[in-house]
Amino acid sequence: MPKPVVDADLCTGCTLCVDVAPNTFEMNDDGVSVVIDPEGDDQDAIQEAIDTCPVEAITWE
């Protein structure tokens, strides 16, 4: 099963991924999104988070 990965160098901290898939993503102390549970939300929600990322910082691995 593919897992979502956040490129911390690209992430701008917009929080859209957390809004869409809060059981998968959270913001760290640096204001960057991190994956807390790659299976926390269903794949459709994670894909929506990937699709809404304005800087394309999230991909499937």
Secondary structure, 3 states (H helix, E strand, C coil): CCCEEECCCCCCCCCHHHHHCCCCEEECCCCCEEECCCCCCCHHHHHHHHHHCCCCCEEEC
